[in-house]
């Protein structure tokens, strides 16, 4: 474990184009060290009193606690949904080498 606190952030988007735009912006702006794009997700949820079933794409973002608030703001700025899913889960353990790399986010210039 390192001295940094890290998060995995889940965010669903409606399509590949949106996924590419958000993932690219987060990595470019150094708000995420890595974003995995997982297509083919089916989401079932209740919205405005109706049961909805939609095909979506999942973003899995790896970030630091320090960058999280700006990452959330950037997603909200770009995302087409009124209420996008943005859920952060703390990483409590992981490969030291990977977490060290994640902790250098924005410092490898």
Secondary structure, DSSP 8 states (H G I E B T S, - for coil): --SS-EEEEEEEESSHHHHHHHHHHHHHTTS-SEEEEEEEEEEEEEETTEEEEEEEEEEEEEEEHHHHHHHHHHHHHH-SSTT---EEEEE----HHHHHHHHTTT---
